[in-house]
Amino acid sequence: MALKSSTLKETNKYELEVTVDAATFEAAVQKSYKKNIGQVSIPGFRKGKAPRQMVEKLYGKDVFYPDAIEFCYPEALEAAIKEAGLKVVAVESVEEVSTDNGFEFKAVVIVEPEVTIEGYKGIEVKAKAVRVTEKMINEEIDKIRDRNSRMVTVEDRPAADGDTVVIDFEGFLGEVAFEGGKAENYNLALGSGSFIPGFEDQIIGHNAGEEFTITVTFPEDYQSEELKGQEAQFKINLHEIKTKELPELDDEFVKDVSDKETVEDYKKEIKETISKRLKEERENDISNQITDKLIELVQGEIPEVMYDNEVNSMIRDFDARLRSQGMDMATYLGYMGMDVEALKTMYRKDAERRVKLRLALKKIAQLENITVSDEDVEAEFARLAETYGVDVDRIKMIVDVEDQRDDLAVQRAMDLVRAEAAVK
């Protein structure tokens, strides 16, 4: 197998002429014969037992060529691509040229584009301030108190915004009750906006034990055709009013929810937690700003197929996550009222960003002579194996060595750009 020629046909597109030697093609033809002979019946021979020469005499010398070509061209094309030194992102077409004394074919391949990038050093970014205020600390503690709250019955006042009421209700259009408009002992959080506009507001101010009627108008875009834009009356029986009772912020509460002994120590811990979170958010924001700038700076004609490949990769990853949670893609799309094309459209913008960013960083790695040794790759394989709790050989079966080398180079390029950024 050999590369006969490599010709640039247009931007990012090469035509390769590849030859497969006679001995290799003959072995592929023999493999094709063994695969297909079981389906061949020739008078005088048991089905599947006719000699190859007899079959070729009856049906033509090239009867086993289609499968033979399929058997040998992928390996031949891979070898030719490697010999040509191309980074192929897609094979556009494969065309048979000759099957005389071997096999010769032409393949049109799309390659990774040659991009340019300037100004990647000293990128100006603005860092968010990391300052923890007393208000932030109190708000965080209030969230924890809310999670540890309990509901208590209110008996000395009417219902207020934020309360939970237990009600019976039944809806009417005129004098006729409508389907789906009735419930008993329903727990409704006032102010949640879970019912149509005006419903919850008209319960506020009423006391437990009251029976009353409220009037509401269904929105014009309501899901029920019968109720769209209709004025309706709801008969309400208010059984109970409940409100959240938050625990007191004292040392006993602190001991219940943490390993601290005092409110003062607990506030210090909360402050450290918030500070850590803000610093992580700041670093992520800096990375996002740098990413945006690199995507803006990279220049080149990027093949559409690279975006398509990235979209498909993202969908495969998403499908794998769904399956790990016991759901398949078809079920998910059904729930969401989407099809695969809509999902591709949803992922498209992010896919374009990923492709452009990786091309930018690969170019920076080239410009900065960033190299990744075999030892670096082995160390990363060992780290991945430890992270996922599997054998190193298993990782090597899943991750290609050169892909891993590229990943490390890209990460080092990003580290360089981050270190050189002008952070204000």
C-alpha positions as CSV (number, residue, x, y, z in Angstrom):
1,M,0.0,0.0,0.0
2,A,1.4,3.4,-1.0
3,L,0.6,7.0,-1.5
4,K,0.9,7.8,-5.2
5,S,0.1,11.5,-5.0
6,S,-1.3,14.2,-2.8
7,T,-2.8,17.3,-4.5
8,L,-4.3,20.4,-2.9
9,K,-7.6,20.8,-4.8
10,E,-9.0,23.8,-2.9
11,T,-8.7,25.4,0.6
12,N,-8.6,22.6,3.2
13,K,-9.3,19.9,0.6
14,Y,-6.8,17.3,-0.8
15,E,-7.1,14.6,-3.4
16,L,-5.0,11.5,-2.6
17,E,-4.2,8.8,-5.1
18,V,-3.5,5.5,-3.3
19,T,-2.4,2.2,-4.6
20,V,-2.9,-1.2,-2.9
21,D,-0.3,-3.8,-4.1
22,A,-1.5,-7.0,-5.9
23,A,-0.7,-9.3,-3.0
24,T,-2.7,-7.3,-0.5
25,F,-5.6,-6.9,-2.9
26,E,-5.6,-10.7,-3.7
27,A,-5.7,-11.4,0.1
28,A,-8.8,-9.1,0.3
29,V,-10.5,-10.8,-2.6
30,Q,-9.9,-14.2,-1.0
31,K,-11.4,-12.9,2.2
32,S,-14.4,-11.6,0.3
33,Y,-14.8,-15.0,-1.4
34,K,-14.9,-16.7,2.0
35,K,-17.4,-14.2,3.3
36,N,-19.8,-14.6,0.3
37,I,-19.5,-18.1,-1.0
38,G,-22.1,-19.4,1.5
39,Q,-24.7,-17.6,-0.5
40,V,-23.7,-18.9,-3.9
41,S,-25.3,-22.0,-5.5
42,I,-23.7,-23.6,-8.6
43,P,-25.0,-26.8,-10.2
44,G,-22.8,-29.7,-9.4
45,F,-21.6,-28.2,-6.1
46,R,-23.1,-28.1,-2.7
47,K,-24.2,-24.6,-1.7
48,G,-21.2,-22.7,-0.4
49,K,-18.6,-25.3,-1.7
50,A,-18.0,-24.0,-5.3
51,P,-14.3,-23.1,-6.0
52,R,-13.6,-19.4,-6.3
53,Q,-12.3,-19.9,-9.9
54,M,-15.7,-21.5,-10.9
55,V,-17.7,-18.6,-9.4
56,E,-15.5,-16.0,-11.1
57,K,-15.8,-17.8,-14.4
58,L,-19.6,-17.7,-14.1
59,Y,-20.2,-14.3,-12.6
60,G,-17.1,-12.4,-13.7
61,K,-13.6,-11.9,-12.3
62,D,-14.7,-8.9,-10.3
63,V,-17.6,-10.6,-8.5
64,F,-15.8,-10.4,-5.1
65,Y,-14.2,-7.0,-5.6
66,P,-16.8,-4.8,-3.8
67,D,-16.2,-6.4,-0.4
68,A,-12.5,-6.8,-1.1
69,I,-12.3,-3.0,-1.7
70,E,-14.2,-2.3,1.5
71,F,-11.8,-4.6,3.4
72,C,-8.6,-3.0,2.2
73,Y,-9.3,0.7,1.4
74,P,-9.7,2.0,5.0
75,E,-6.2,0.8,6.1
76,A,-4.7,2.0,2.8
77,L,-6.3,5.4,3.1
78,E,-5.1,5.7,6.8
79,A,-1.6,4.8,5.7
80,A,-1.7,7.3,2.8
81,I,-3.0,10.1,5.1
82,K,-0.2,9.5,7.5
83,E,2.4,9.4,4.7
84,A,1.0,12.7,3.3
85,G,1.3,14.3,6.8
86,L,-2.3,15.5,6.7
87,K,-4.6,16.1,9.7
88,V,-7.9,14.9,8.2
89,V,-11.2,15.8,9.7
90,A,-13.4,14.1,7.2
91,V,-13.4,11.9,4.0
92,E,-15.6,13.5,1.4
93,S,-15.4,10.8,-1.3
94,V,-13.7,7.6,-2.4
95,E,-13.5,6.7,-6.1
96,E,-12.2,3.5,-7.6
97,V,-9.7,4.1,-10.3
98,S,-8.4,0.6,-11.3
99,T,-8.4,-3.0,-10.1
100,D,-5.7,-4.2,-12.6
101,N,-2.7,-5.8,-10.8
102,G,-3.9,-4.5,-7.4
103,F,-6.3,-1.8,-6.5
104,E,-6.0,2.0,-7.0
105,F,-8.4,4.6,-5.8
106,K,-8.7,8.4,-5.3
107,A,-10.0,9.9,-2.1
108,V,-11.0,13.5,-1.4
109,V,-10.3,14.5,2.2
110,I,-11.0,17.6,4.2
111,V,-8.2,18.7,6.5
112,E,-7.8,20.8,9.5
113,P,-7.4,24.5,8.4
114,E,-4.2,26.5,8.7
115,V,-5.2,29.4,11.0
116,T,-3.4,32.5,12.1
117,I,-3.5,34.3,15.4
118,E,-1.9,37.4,16.7
119,G,-2.2,39.4,19.9
120,Y,-2.7,36.4,22.2
121,K,-0.2,37.7,24.7
122,G,-1.2,40.4,27.1
123,I,-4.9,40.0,26.6
124,E,-6.7,42.5,28.8
125,V,-9.3,41.1,31.2
126,K,-11.3,42.5,34.1
127,A,-11.3,40.4,37.3
128,K,-14.3,40.5,39.5
129,A,-13.7,41.8,43.0
130,V,-13.5,39.1,45.8
131,R,-14.9,40.9,48.8
132,V,-17.2,39.1,51.2
133,T,-19.7,41.4,52.9
134,E,-21.7,40.9,56.1
135,K,-24.8,40.9,53.9
136,M,-23.5,37.9,51.9
137,I,-22.7,36.0,55.1
138,N,-26.2,36.7,56.5
139,E,-27.9,35.7,53.3
140,E,-26.0,32.4,53.2
141,I,-26.9,31.7,56.8
142,D,-30.5,32.5,56.1
143,K,-30.6,29.9,53.3
144,I,-29.3,27.3,55.8
145,R,-31.9,28.4,58.4
146,D,-34.6,28.2,55.7
147,R,-33.5,24.6,54.9
148,N,-33.8,23.8,58.6
149,S,-37.2,25.6,59.1
150,R,-40.5,24.0,60.1
151,M,-44.0,24.8,59.2
152,V,-46.3,26.1,62.0
153,T,-50.0,26.8,62.0
154,V,-51.0,30.5,62.2
155,E,-54.2,31.2,64.2
156,D,-53.9,34.9,65.2
157,R,-53.9,36.6,61.8
158,P,-55.2,36.4,58.2
159,A,-53.2,34.8,55.4
160,A,-50.2,36.8,54.1
161,D,-47.8,36.7,51.2
162,G,-45.3,33.9,51.8
163,D,-47.7,31.8,53.8
164,T,-48.8,28.3,52.8
165,V,-52.6,27.8,52.9
166,V,-54.5,24.5,52.9
167,I,-57.6,25.0,50.8
168,D,-60.5,23.3,49.0
169,F,-61.4,25.0,45.7
170,E,-63.8,24.5,42.8
171,G,-63.9,26.5,39.6
172,F,-67.1,27.6,37.7
173,L,-67.9,29.2,34.4
174,G,-71.1,30.9,35.3
175,E,-73.0,28.2,37.2
176,V,-71.2,25.3,35.6
177,A,-68.2,23.6,37.2
178,F,-65.4,23.0,34.7
179,E,-63.1,19.9,34.5
180,G,-59.8,20.1,36.3
181,G,-60.9,23.0,38.5
182,K,-61.4,21.2,41.8
183,A,-59.2,20.0,44.6
184,E,-59.4,19.3,48.3
185,N,-56.8,20.0,51.1
186,Y,-54.5,21.6,48.5
187,N,-51.3,23.2,49.9
188,L,-50.7,26.5,48.1
189,A,-47.7,28.7,48.7
190,L,-49.0,32.3,48.4
191,G,-46.7,34.4,46.2
192,S,-45.3,31.4,44.4
193,G,-47.1,32.2,41.1
194,S,-48.1,28.6,40.6
195,F,-51.8,29.5,40.0
196,I,-53.2,31.9,37.4
197,P,-52.7,35.6,38.1
198,G,-55.0,37.0,40.7
199,F,-55.8,33.7,42.4
200,E,-53.3,33.8,45.2
201,D,-53.6,37.5,45.8
202,Q,-57.3,37.2,46.6
203,I,-56.7,34.6,49.3
204,I,-54.4,37.0,51.1
205,G,-56.3,38.7,54.0
206,H,-58.7,35.8,54.7
207,N,-58.7,33.8,57.9
208,A,-58.7,30.1,58.5
209,G,-62.2,28.7,58.5
210,E,-63.6,31.2,56.0
211,E,-65.5,30.2,52.9
212,F,-65.5,32.8,50.0
213,T,-65.5,33.2,46.3
214,I,-62.9,34.8,44.1
215,T,-63.1,35.9,40.5
216,V,-60.2,35.5,38.0
217,T,-59.6,35.7,34.3
218,F,-57.7,33.0,32.5
219,P,-54.8,34.2,30.3
220,E,-55.4,34.3,26.5
221,D,-52.5,31.8,26.0
222,Y,-53.9,29.3,28.6
223,Q,-53.5,25.7,27.5
224,S,-57.2,24.8,27.7
225,E,-59.2,26.1,24.7
226,E,-62.4,26.1,26.9
227,L,-60.8,28.4,29.5
228,K,-58.7,30.8,27.4
229,G,-59.6,34.4,28.3
230,Q,-62.6,33.3,30.3
231,E,-63.7,34.9,33.6
232,A,-64.2,32.2,36.2
233,Q,-65.3,32.0,39.8
234,F,-63.6,29.8,42.4
235,K,-65.3,28.8,45.6
236,I,-62.6,28.6,48.3
237,N,-62.7,26.9,51.7
238,L,-59.7,28.0,53.7
239,H,-58.8,25.3,56.2
240,E,-55.4,26.3,57.6
241,I,-52.7,28.9,57.3
242,K,-49.1,27.8,57.8
243,T,-45.9,29.8,57.9
244,K,-42.2,28.9,58.0
245,E,-40.6,29.2,61.4
246,L,-36.8,29.7,61.1
247,P,-34.5,28.4,63.9
248,E,-32.8,31.0,66.0
249,L,-29.2,31.8,65.0
250,D,-27.4,30.7,68.2
251,D,-24.7,28.4,69.3
252,E,-27.1,25.4,69.5
253,F,-28.2,25.9,65.9
254,V,-24.5,26.2,64.8
255,K,-23.7,22.9,66.5
256,D,-26.7,21.2,64.8
257,V,-25.7,22.2,61.3
258,S,-21.9,22.3,61.4
259,D,-18.8,21.2,63.4
260,K,-18.4,24.7,64.9
261,E,-19.2,25.6,68.4
262,T,-20.1,29.3,68.2
263,V,-21.9,31.7,65.9
264,E,-18.7,33.7,65.5
265,D,-16.7,30.6,64.3
266,Y,-19.6,29.6,62.0
267,K,-19.6,33.0,60.4
268,K,-15.9,32.8,59.8
269,E,-16.3,29.4,58.1
270,I,-19.2,30.8,56.0
271,K,-17.0,33.7,55.0
272,E,-14.2,31.4,53.9
273,T,-16.7,29.3,51.9
274,I,-18.1,32.4,50.1
275,S,-14.6,33.7,49.5
276,K,-13.5,30.4,47.9
277,R,-16.6,30.4,45.7
278,L,-16.1,34.0,44.6
279,K,-12.5,33.3,43.7
280,E,-13.6,30.3,41.6
281,E,-16.2,32.4,39.9
282,R,-13.6,35.1,39.2
283,E,-11.1,32.5,37.7
284,N,-13.9,31.1,35.5
285,D,-14.9,34.5,34.4
286,I,-11.3,35.4,33.5
287,S,-11.0,32.1,31.5
288,N,-14.3,32.9,29.7
289,Q,-13.0,36.4,28.8
290,I,-9.8,34.9,27.5
291,T,-11.7,32.3,25.5
292,D,-13.9,35.0,23.9
293,K,-10.8,37.0,22.9
294,L,-9.0,34.0,21.4
295,I,-12.0,33.0,19.4
296,E,-12.1,36.6,18.1
297,L,-8.4,36.6,17.3
298,V,-8.2,33.3,15.4
299,Q,-8.4,33.7,11.6
300,G,-8.8,31.1,8.9
301,E,-11.3,29.2,6.7
302,I,-12.7,26.6,9.0
303,P,-14.5,23.7,7.2
304,E,-18.2,23.4,8.2
305,V,-17.7,19.7,8.7
306,M,-15.6,20.4,11.8
307,Y,-18.5,22.1,13.4
308,D,-20.8,19.2,12.4
309,N,-18.3,16.7,13.9
310,E,-18.2,18.6,17.1
311,V,-22.0,18.9,17.3
312,N,-22.3,15.1,16.8
313,S,-19.6,14.5,19.4
314,M,-21.6,16.6,21.9
315,I,-24.8,14.7,21.2
316,R,-23.0,11.4,21.7
317,D,-21.7,12.6,25.0
318,F,-25.2,13.8,26.0
319,D,-26.7,10.5,24.9
320,A,-24.2,8.6,27.1
321,R,-25.1,10.8,30.1
322,L,-28.8,10.1,29.5
323,R,-28.2,6.4,29.3
324,S,-26.2,6.5,32.6
325,Q,-29.3,8.0,34.2
326,G,-31.6,5.3,32.7
327,M,-33.0,7.3,29.8
328,D,-32.5,7.1,26.1
329,M,-32.3,10.0,23.6
330,A,-35.6,9.2,21.9
331,T,-37.5,9.4,25.2
332,Y,-35.7,12.6,26.1
333,L,-36.5,14.3,22.8
334,G,-40.2,13.1,23.2
335,Y,-40.4,14.8,26.6
336,M,-38.9,18.0,25.3
337,G,-41.0,18.0,22.1
338,M,-37.8,18.2,20.0
339,D,-36.2,16.2,17.2
340,V,-32.5,15.6,16.6
341,E,-32.2,18.5,14.2
342,A,-33.5,20.9,16.8
343,L,-30.9,19.4,19.3
344,K,-28.2,20.0,16.7
345,T,-29.2,23.6,16.3
346,M,-29.2,24.1,20.1
347,Y,-25.6,22.8,20.3
348,R,-24.3,24.5,17.1
349,K,-23.1,27.8,18.7
350,D,-21.2,26.1,21.5
351,A,-19.7,23.7,19.0
352,E,-18.4,26.6,16.9
353,R,-16.8,28.1,19.9
354,R,-15.1,24.8,20.9
355,V,-13.7,24.3,17.4
356,K,-12.3,27.8,17.1
357,L,-10.8,27.8,20.6
358,R,-9.0,24.5,20.0
359,L,-7.6,25.7,16.6
360,A,-6.4,28.9,18.3
361,L,-4.7,27.0,21.1
362,K,-3.1,24.5,18.8
363,K,-1.7,27.3,16.7
364,I,-0.4,29.0,19.8
365,A,1.3,25.7,20.9
366,Q,3.0,25.6,17.5
367,L,4.1,29.2,17.6
368,E,5.4,28.8,21.1
369,N,7.2,25.5,20.4
370,I,5.2,23.8,23.1
371,T,6.1,20.1,23.1
372,V,4.7,17.1,25.1
373,S,7.0,14.2,25.8
374,D,6.1,10.6,25.9
375,E,6.7,10.7,29.6
376,D,4.1,13.5,29.9
377,V,1.6,11.5,28.0
378,E,2.2,8.4,30.2
379,A,1.9,10.5,33.3
380,E,-1.5,11.9,32.1
381,F,-2.7,8.3,31.3
382,A,-1.7,7.3,34.9
383,R,-3.6,10.3,36.3
384,L,-6.7,9.5,34.3
385,A,-6.6,5.9,35.4
386,E,-6.4,6.9,39.0
387,T,-9.2,9.5,38.7
388,Y,-11.6,7.0,37.1
389,G,-10.4,3.9,39.1
390,V,-9.5,1.8,36.1
391,D,-6.3,0.2,34.7
392,V,-4.0,2.3,32.6
393,D,-4.3,-0.1,29.7
394,R,-8.0,0.5,29.7
395,I,-7.5,4.2,29.4
396,K,-5.0,3.7,26.5
397,M,-7.7,1.6,24.7
398,I,-10.1,4.5,24.9
399,V,-7.9,7.5,24.4
400,D,-5.5,7.8,21.4
401,V,-1.9,8.6,22.3
402,E,-1.7,11.5,19.8
403,D,-5.0,12.9,20.8
404,Q,-3.8,12.9,24.4
405,R,-0.6,14.6,23.3
406,D,-2.7,17.3,21.5
407,D,-4.9,17.8,24.6
408,L,-1.9,18.4,26.8
409,A,-0.4,20.8,24.3
410,V,-3.6,22.7,24.1
411,Q,-3.9,23.0,27.9
412,R,-0.3,24.3,28.1
413,A,-1.1,26.9,25.5
414,M,-4.1,28.0,27.5
415,D,-1.9,28.2,30.7
416,L,0.6,30.3,28.8
417,V,-2.1,32.7,27.5
418,R,-3.6,32.9,31.0
419,A,-0.2,33.7,32.6
420,E,0.5,36.4,30.0
421,A,-3.0,38.0,30.4
422,A,-3.2,41.6,31.7
423,V,-5.6,41.2,34.6
424,K,-7.2,44.4,35.9
